[in-house]
Amino acid sequence: MASIFLSNLPRSFWIEPAPPVGRFRLKLVDLVLGSLDEDYPAIKHLLLRPGQRGQPESLLGNSAREGSRVDWILPLDAVEMIQWEAGRIRVHAPGAIQAAERRADVQEVLLKRDILDNFIIDLQNTRVNRANDLLLDNGDGLRLRAVDTGLRALLRRASGGLYHGVHQGELQDWKYVEFLRGDPGAVEAGAGYYHRIERLPAGEIALLSGELPYLHSAELVLLLPIQLAADVLELMAPERQLQVFEELPEGYAVRVLEKMAPDIAADLVGHLSPEDVRRFLNRLPKISGERIVDLLRYPEDSVGGIMTNDVIVVRADWTVAQARDGLREQLEQPDFVYFIYLVDDEENRRLRGVVTLRNILIARDDQRMEEIMTPYLVTLSPLDSPRQAAYRLINNQLAALPVISQDGRLLGAVTVDAAVNLVAPGSWSAQAPRIFS
Amino acid sequence: MSDVPSTEEDEPLHILGSGVLNGRPRPFHHGIRLNIRGRSVTLRGLKHQPIGLLKWVLVLGPGLIAASAGNDAGGIATYSAAGARYGYDLIWVMILITVSLAVIQEMVARLGAASGRGLLDLIRERFGIGWTMLVVGLILVANTGLVVSEFVGIGAAAELIGLSKYIAVPVAAILLWYLVIFGSYRWVERVFLLMTLVFFAYPVAAILAKPDWGGVARGAFIPTIHFEAGYLLLLVGLIGTTVTPFMQLFQQSSIVEQGVARRHYGPERLDAYFGSVFSNFISVMMIIAAAATLHVAGQMELSSAADAARALEPLVGPAAEVLFAVGLLGASMLAGTVLPLATAYGVSEAFGLPKGVNLDFRRARLFFGLFTAMLVLGAIVSLIPGLPVIRWLLFVQVLNGALLPVLLVFILVLVNDPRLAGELKNSRLNNWLGWGTFTLITAAVIGMLVSQLLGSYLP
């Protein structure tokens, strides 16, 4: 026998200990995975449940507390012979079996509890599926090889052994799967995961998270490194973004918020409850907190409500060489870098002109920034209509327009991303017809 | 950077839609203001409590219409039949069942918010595939029965205005299928919803019919039980059409799709209660209207939709049939799409298969297959010549009533599971009401089955 479906395993196993003790039957409760470091993880031990009586308790290596409901843990390396299909297990070492209280151990991965019937992400096709059945390979130990996501798997399980159909196309190689438990708390509790999802681009992860229930989405985000989590949150549909954000543990949420583009972060924070807003803004580091507060001062339906204030600023009286040095640091942080705004000094931020990255690259070192800048600017005022600003930006085919106050200080910029979001709102999935609402 | 400042003429003002004049900032929205780090900040996302009557109507309006649309073809038939046969004697059941409906609808809404998943989804995760198959099977039978009754309703409405149902029903089925698959359904849905506004005529008609209000009050608060098979049958039918299992699936999925999170569930509770009470108010008015016109006139049995339409006569006189036809058509078309659509959605979801009308046929075979099969089957069965229309409608409601206890057990177990419902799990009062409802409905169903058996074996 090369491989077997989880659904084809017998419901109970005959345990055959060394001669003085006769054989007896235990119900198969679950299969526990060993290390997740391997692509195809091996089953480490079985969780078996005693029936009413008739089990020789003498086999147990430990004794369970009186009156507690226990399962028996059988490590597979203590097994002398096992016939999976026939349901026979020969145990040699006495005391190999341990009694364990029946409580949920979050950290271990149990096939039936944590994977079967739960959501899995097929990373090859970037799809969300349910694990309808699991395929186990029996070579070097019993290993989890693939997950069956098709209707046939359900028919197999429901028919009780009458139907055996398998479709290769519905089997998903376990190497390219991320599984989810539906409990964001499990990530914090140190449960085992693959974290393979982080190899996908942020946009794809955001799309996948839109297909999942919101608790699973939050769990998925928690699996990501902070910067990627921030990128994914930025790309989510607004309602989902809020749902997920509110499920994140507070410390994590603060760090994600810090990494998000300030305009999107401000929109998100602006939708939280007043107590939450106060708490989050007070916990954020000074600079990013100030940025968000600055943006929150403008109404949502104004240019100020859609602009970002994370822009790159350089003094106009610097030379190009000075600017290049100064830019190196600044360029590490913001997402939006194509335009560099020139101001008379960093405190005052009175806008003088703009240069592009290309301007700087082709300019000579000793030129002054003033000499290479474009002094004629199309500017926006923070209380302008955002839709008009968006069309203006798109008509001009620019990547961004600066926003200045009445006294000419640079406040931020409206980027083409924000403009497109406004003119063509929502992603493709948000455009899909809704059935229930 | 462009050095030619753009002129205002460049801007496609016709797309703006908002009618904002150039350059003039729109008035500030007074959102909630906060002072943080010494600066004033406006919050955007908090819902304002509506002020004044008009705003309440605006906020609640769509919900009200949706709730009244819950009175579909089967509902209208059952309520009318109950009023015609037993006058005001069944109103007390409606009062009791309103409490049950409110409690159950609130429970599933809470479950949806707490778990982010649909009901069939949770049944699968908690009880495994075997039970899911059973529930899916039951739901498919019950909902297909309902779809048939919606097409019966469409046929009946067509005949009332002089169209042959053999033309109207196939046309309606194809039209609905086309609209859903190829997209413009959202718009048409509003037309159907508007058509169901006709049912607001029932309260007026009921009052104009000058019912014996003393009798109504007695019927509402003093249980009268007739010891005959037909009475129990109608009673279970009333339960089935009021607390349709489908409504629970729909309620939960709709909460999930609206994105209600567990931290913000609070206000939804009132919505669930209010919707239940309101839709049952209309139902009770249907019973009163039918009782005060048909029952009083001695017409105990309904044999066609025209009979049921007579309950509206006190309000509109001879136009009653047309008005009734419009409402019936709207409600039936609405339910005739939502039912197969939501069923296919829920079943695909539980089986972990792709779902959604925006997908490719080949990607979501089960979803489209189920949706199409239910429509086709519904249309064909409803056209069987000689199908006893009113009796079929009642039968489907009774079937739904009989399935309700099964689904209720699942709901009650799920909503008490701390792993799924978390902090939103049932309070003790909720459990009392839930299991109380279960006991009463089960008793009614068993009583009905026994009386049916006795009725068929005894002379």
Interface residues (C-beta under 8 A of the other chain):
Chain A: D117 N118 F119 R127 N129 R130 A131 N132 T149 L151 L154 R157 A158 G182 D183 P213 Y214 L215 H216 E239 R240 L242 Q243 E246 E247 D267 G270 H271 L272 S273 P274 V277 R278 L281 N282 G289 E290 V293 L296 R297 Y298 P299 E300 D301 S302 G305 F339 V354 T356 T374 Y376 L377 V378 S381 L383 D384 S385 R387 Q388 Y391 R392 N395 N396 L398 A432 P433 R434 I435 F436 S437
Chain B: M1 S2 D3 P5 S6 D10 E11 P12 I15 L16 S18 V20 N22 G23 P25 R26 F28 H29 G31 I32 L34 I36 R37 R39 S40 V41 T42 L43 R44 G45 L46 S115 G116 R117 D121 R124 E125 G128 I129 G130 M133 G183 Y185 R186 F250 S253 S254 V256 E257 Q258 G259 A261 R263 V338 L341 A342 Y345 F351 G352 L353 P354 G356 V357 N358 L366 R419
